[in-house]
Amino acid sequence: MDIAAYMAEVGEQARAAATLVARSTTTVRNQALLATARALDSGRTELAEANAKDLESGRSNGLDGAMLDRLELTPERIDTMIEGLRQVASLPDPIGEITDMTYRPSGIQVGKMRVPLGVIGIIYESRPNVTVEAASLCLKSGNATILRGGSEAIHSNQAIAQCLSQGLAEAGLPETAVQVVKTTDRAAVGELITMPRYVDVIVPRGGKGLIERISRDARVPVIKHLDGVCHVYIDSHADPEKALNVAVNAKTQRYGTCNTMETLLVDGEIADDILPLLATAFAEKEVELRGCERTRSIIDAVEAVEADWEAEYLGPILAVRVVDGLDGAIKHINRYSSQHTDSIITENFTRARRFLTEVDSSSVMVNTSTRFADGFEYGLGAEIGISTDKIHARGPVGLEGLTSQKYVVFGDGHVRT
């Protein structure tokens, strides 16, 4: 296969389809989503057979248990994909909304209209359910999309693509509005991220290595985050019970997520009192603590090294540092944070406001667990990912993050003098 020619054809088809999707009605796009849900439900046997091929190949190629688990399409996961499509169909449609209308002294009216981005390229690994999640969000927000899943899920993704094509056709939309790349050749990724003529934005979903490569090589704007080095700071004005509950939840509710706490900061004024309580709670969860010198003078912990303050463990390991008050916490976070999610536990409103103002992250929280930093919990419905960029989308990226705004102007024969 000539990869460059194939990807150019995919891009050209996506660009043409994007125009049709953008002008389609909310009803039509919802019909496509619901028809896809029905296709998935009736195609369970075909999905299972395709997934079995991927699992067999994965075992033969030495994929570890965690990768195989992410790859597997269980009946429950198919149920979740179907429910996800229905939920996205029920979300308010952001496209066409006009806001901020004002009259200017000249007599014209100026406002902003929300519009699709156009063609969205999404590159992801392992989980075939991402194919449905990504396609549904792009379609609902009026975009065409090109999906490039991991080679380990090629059969599963192509089976899901058939269901998507069926849903689009049933609603009268072009099947090329959602295209799943058919080749496992890595050169396809290189082509996809360097086609600004056809692709408006790239969303990489996967490990740090993948996202770094995409960010480095892309000639198309990228929505991404690299790490989830999230912090919880326990202030000297914190309620101890709240602090204990939030810190344990932020670390142990799930270990392998990007919004899991990786570093715990404790105000030196209360460290002697609260660190032993925290150490006991984390010991019960079998979490290894890696502490600074001041931490280790109070509780048993492995000696922390510089790399621990920058680590995204994604497992039962937690870095702990005693800091000199709010100034010390903010300084540490702005030095080591990945600008994902950081939280303060305090009963002092003034300190909470300072933390919100001075911590430079996409989500900043007061008296709550970092685990809430996702689209569903924020009321966005499903999310395409989380962005730590400062331009366009920041934080969880839902439907609105897959759109832009353009100025609209109304007049009645007005001319400029």
C-alpha positions in Angstrom: 0.0 0.0 0.0 1.1 3.5 -0.8 0.6 5.0 2.6 1.0 8.6 1.6 -1.6 8.2 -1.2 -4.0 6.3 1.0 -3.9 8.8 3.8 -4.3 11.7 1.3 -7.4 10.0 0.1 -8.7 9.5 3.6 -8.0 13.2 4.3 -9.7 14.4 1.2 -12.8 12.3 2.0 -12.9 13.6 5.6 -12.7 17.2 4.4 -15.6 16.7 2.0 -17.6 14.9 4.7 -16.9 17.6 7.3 -18.9 20.1 5.2 -22.0 17.9 5.1 -21.8 17.0 8.8 -21.4 20.6 9.8 -24.6 21.6 8.0 -26.5 18.6 9.3 -29.2 19.0 12.0 -28.9 17.9 15.6 -31.7 15.4 14.9 -29.8 13.8 12.0 -26.5 13.5 14.0 -28.4 12.0 17.0 -30.1 9.5 14.6 -26.6 8.5 13.5 -25.5 7.9 17.1 -28.5 5.9 18.0 -28.4 3.9 14.9 -24.7 3.1 15.7 -25.8 2.0 19.1 -28.3 -0.4 17.6 -25.7 -1.7 15.2 -23.3 -2.4 18.0 -26.0 -4.3 19.9 -27.0 -6.4 16.9 -23.3 -7.0 16.0 -22.1 -8.4 19.3 -21.1 -11.7 17.8 -19.0 -10.1 15.1 -17.4 -7.8 17.6 -16.6 -10.7 19.9 -15.0 -12.7 17.0 -12.9 -9.7 15.9 -11.8 -9.0 19.4 -10.9 -12.7 19.9 -8.5 -12.4 16.9 -6.8 -9.3 18.5 -6.5 -11.0 21.9 -5.0 -14.2 20.4 -2.5 -12.1 18.4 -1.7 -10.0 21.5 -1.0 -13.1 23.6 1.2 -14.5 20.8 3.1 -11.2 20.7 3.7 -11.1 24.4 1.3 -8.4 25.5 1.2 -8.2 29.3 -2.0 -8.7 31.3 -2.8 -5.1 31.7 -2.6 -4.5 28.0 -4.8 -7.5 27.3 -7.3 -6.3 29.8 -7.5 -2.9 28.1 -7.8 -4.6 24.7 -10.7 -7.0 25.7 -14.2 -6.2 24.6 -16.4 -7.9 27.2 -20.2 -7.9 27.0 -20.2 -5.3 29.7 -17.8 -3.0 27.8 -20.0 -3.3 24.7 -23.0 -2.3 26.9 -21.0 0.7 28.1 -20.2 1.8 24.5 -23.9 1.5 23.6 -24.9 3.6 26.7 -22.2 6.1 25.9 -23.6 6.7 22.4 -27.1 7.2 23.9 -25.7 9.6 26.5 -23.9 11.7 23.9 -27.1 11.8 21.8 -28.9 13.3 24.8 -26.4 16.1 25.3 -27.2 19.6 24.3 -25.8 20.5 20.8 -23.4 23.4 21.0 -23.3 24.0 17.3 -25.0 27.2 16.0 -25.4 28.8 19.4 -25.0 32.6 19.2 -23.9 34.4 22.3 -22.6 37.8 23.5 -24.8 39.8 21.1 -24.3 43.5 21.5 -25.2 46.6 19.7 -22.3 48.8 18.6 -22.5 52.6 18.3 -22.7 52.2 14.6 -25.9 50.3 14.9 -24.6 46.9 13.9 -25.0 43.8 16.2 -21.9 41.7 16.9 -21.9 38.3 18.5 -20.2 34.9 18.4 -21.5 31.6 16.9 -20.2 28.2 17.9 -19.0 26.1 15.0 -17.2 22.8 14.4 -13.4 22.6 14.1 -13.7 20.6 10.9 -11.7 17.4 10.7 -10.2 15.9 13.9 -7.5 13.3 13.8 -7.4 11.0 16.9 -4.5 8.7 17.6 -4.9 6.2 20.4 -3.7 2.9 21.8 -5.1 -0.4 23.1 -8.7 0.3 24.1 -11.2 -0.3 21.2 -14.0 1.4 23.1 -12.1 4.7 22.4 -13.2 4.3 18.7 -16.8 4.7 19.7 -16.2 7.4 22.3 -14.1 9.6 20.0 -16.4 9.1 17.0 -19.5 10.0 19.0 -18.1 13.2 20.4 -16.7 14.4 17.0 -20.0 13.6 15.2 -22.2 15.2 17.8 -20.1 18.4 17.7 -20.4 18.5 13.9 -17.0 17.3 12.9 -15.6 14.6 10.7 -12.9 12.4 12.2 -10.0 10.2 11.2 -9.3 7.5 13.8 -6.0 5.7 14.1 -6.1 3.0 16.8 -3.3 0.8 17.9 -2.2 -2.1 15.7 -3.0 -4.5 18.5 -6.8 -3.6 18.2 -7.0 -3.6 14.4 -9.7 -6.2 14.0 -11.8 -4.9 16.8 -11.6 -1.3 15.5 -12.5 -2.3 12.0 -15.6 -4.3 13.3 -16.6 -1.1 15.3 -16.0 0.9 12.1 -18.6 -1.2 10.3 -21.2 -0.3 13.0 -20.3 3.4 12.7 -20.7 3.2 8.9 -24.0 1.5 9.3 -25.2 4.2 11.7 -24.1 7.1 9.5 -25.7 5.6 6.4 -29.0 5.0 8.2 -29.1 8.7 9.2 -28.2 9.8 5.6 -24.7 11.1 6.5 -21.6 10.2 4.5 -19.9 7.1 5.8 -16.6 8.9 5.4 -17.5 11.3 8.2 -15.9 8.7 10.5 -12.9 6.8 9.1 -10.9 4.2 11.0 -7.5 3.9 9.3 -7.2 0.4 7.9 -3.4 0.0 7.9 -1.2 -0.8 10.9 1.8 0.8 9.2 3.2 3.5 11.6 3.9 5.7 8.6 0.1 6.4 8.6 0.5 8.3 11.8 3.3 10.4 10.3 1.1 11.3 7.4 -2.0 12.1 9.5 -0.2 14.6 11.7 1.4 16.4 8.8 -1.7 17.0 6.7 -2.9 20.5 7.6 -4.7 20.7 4.2 -7.1 18.1 5.4 -6.8 17.9 9.2 -7.6 20.8 11.6 -6.5 19.3 14.9 -4.9 16.2 16.3 -5.9 14.6 19.7 -3.4 11.9 20.9 -4.6 9.5 23.6 -2.0 7.2 25.0 1.3 7.0 26.8 3.8 9.8 27.2 6.0 8.5 24.5 3.2 8.6 21.9 2.1 12.1 22.9 5.7 13.5 22.9 6.2 12.1 19.4 3.0 13.6 18.1 3.6 17.0 19.7 7.2 17.1 18.3 6.4 16.1 14.7 2.9 17.4 14.1 2.3 20.2 11.6 -1.3 20.3 12.8 -2.4 21.8 16.1 -2.5 19.3 19.0 -4.8 19.0 22.0 -3.0 17.0 24.6 -1.5 16.6 28.1 1.8 14.7 28.7 1.7 13.8 32.4 -0.7 13.8 35.4 1.6 14.9 38.2 -1.2 16.0 40.5 -0.9 17.5 44.0 -2.9 17.8 47.2 -1.7 20.4 49.7 -2.9 20.1 53.3 -2.9 23.6 54.7 -2.4 24.4 58.4 -6.0 25.6 58.4 -7.3 22.3 57.1 -10.0 20.2 58.8 -8.0 17.0 59.6 -10.9 14.6 58.8 -11.5 16.3 55.4 -7.8 16.3 54.7 -7.4 12.6 55.5 -10.5 11.5 53.4 -9.6 13.7 50.4 -5.9 12.6 50.4 -6.6 8.9 50.6 -9.3 9.1 47.9 -7.1 11.2 45.6 -4.5 8.5 45.7 -6.2 5.2 46.1 -9.7 5.5 44.4 -7.9 4.5 41.2 -4.1 4.3 40.8 -3.7 4.4 37.0 -5.5 7.6 36.0 -4.1 10.9 35.0 -6.0 12.7 37.8 -4.7 10.6 40.6 -2.6 12.4 43.2 1.1 11.7 42.9 2.6 14.1 45.4 1.2 15.1 48.9 2.3 18.4 50.4 1.8 19.1 54.1 2.2 22.4 55.9 5.1 22.2 58.4 2.9 23.7 61.2 0.7 20.5 61.3 3.0 17.9 59.9 3.7 16.3 63.3 0.0 15.8 64.0 -1.4 14.8 60.6 1.4 12.8 58.9 1.2 9.8 61.3 -2.6 9.6 60.6 -1.9 9.7 56.9 0.9 7.2 57.1 -1.5 4.7 58.9 -4.2 5.2 56.3 -1.9 4.7 53.4 -0.3 1.7 55.0 -3.7 0.1 55.2 -3.9 0.6 51.4 -0.4 -0.7 50.9 0.8 2.5 49.4 4.6 3.1 49.5 5.5 6.5 50.8 8.6 8.4 49.5 9.4 11.3 51.7 11.6 14.3 52.1 13.9 14.6 55.1 11.4 16.4 57.2 8.7 13.8 56.4 11.1 11.0 57.3 11.8 12.6 60.7 8.1 12.1 61.5 7.1 8.9 59.8 8.7 5.9 58.1 9.2 6.5 54.4 11.6 5.7 51.6 14.0 8.6 51.0 12.6 10.7 48.1 15.0 11.8 45.3 14.5 14.7 42.9 12.9 12.4 40.3 10.1 11.6 42.7 8.7 15.1 42.6 8.3 14.8 38.9 7.0 11.2 38.8 3.7 10.0 37.5 3.7 6.7 39.3 0.3 5.4 38.1 0.5 2.9 41.0 0.6 2.6 44.8 3.5 5.0 45.4 3.2 8.5 46.8 5.7 11.3 47.2 5.3 13.3 50.4 6.9 16.6 51.2 6.6 19.0 54.2 6.5 22.6 53.0 6.7 26.0 54.6 3.1 27.1 54.4 1.1 28.2 51.4 4.1 30.0 49.7 6.1 26.8 49.9 3.2 24.7 48.4 2.6 27.1 45.5 6.3 27.3 44.8 6.6 23.5 44.7 3.5 22.9 42.6 4.4 25.5 40.0 7.9 24.0 39.8 6.9 20.3 39.5 3.3 20.1 38.5 2.3 19.0 35.0 -0.4 21.7 35.1 -3.1 19.0 35.2 -4.9 19.1 38.6 -4.0 20.4 42.0 -6.0 20.8 45.2 -5.8 22.6 48.5 -7.4 21.4 51.8 -8.1 24.4 54.0 -10.9 26.2 55.9 -9.3 29.6 55.2 -11.1 31.3 52.3 -8.3 33.8 51.7 -5.7 31.0 51.4 -8.0 29.1 49.1 -8.4 32.1 46.8 -4.6 32.6 46.7 -4.2 28.9 45.7 -6.8 29.2 43.0 -5.2 32.4 41.6 -1.5 31.4 41.8 -1.5 27.7 40.9 -1.1 27.5 37.2 -3.0 24.3 36.3 -5.9 23.4 34.1 -8.0 22.4 37.1 -7.5 23.9 40.6 -9.6 22.6 43.5 -10.5 23.4 47.1 -11.4 20.7 49.6 -12.0 18.0 47.1 -10.2 15.1 45.5 -8.3 15.5 42.2 -10.1 12.4 41.0 -13.1 14.6 40.1 -11.1 16.2 37.2 -12.9 14.6 34.2 -15.6 15.5 31.8 -18.3 13.4 33.3 -17.9 14.8 36.8 -17.7 18.3 35.4 -21.0 17.9 33.7 -19.5 17.8 30.2 -20.7 14.3 29.5 -18.1 12.1 27.8 -14.7 13.7 27.1 -12.2 13.3 24.3 -9.3 13.8 26.8 -7.7 16.4 29.0 -5.7 19.4 27.8 -3.0 21.2 29.7 -2.5 23.6 26.9 -3.4 27.3 27.4 -4.7 28.0 23.9 -8.2 26.8 22.8 -9.2 24.0 25.1 -7.9 23.6 28.7 -8.9 20.9 31.2 -11.4 18.2 30.3 -12.3 18.4 26.6 -15.9 17.7 25.9 -18.2 18.8 23.0 -17.5 22.5 23.4 -13.7 21.8 23.3 -14.2 20.3 19.8 -15.7 23.5 18.6 -14.6 27.0 17.9 -16.3 30.4 17.6 -16.6 32.9 14.8 -17.9 36.4 14.9 -21.3 37.1 13.4 -22.5 40.6 12.5 -26.0 41.7 11.8 -26.9 45.0 10.1 -29.7 46.6 8.1 -27.9 48.2 5.2 -25.3 49.8 7.5 -22.2 51.2 5.9 -19.1 52.5 7.6 -18.4 56.2 7.5 
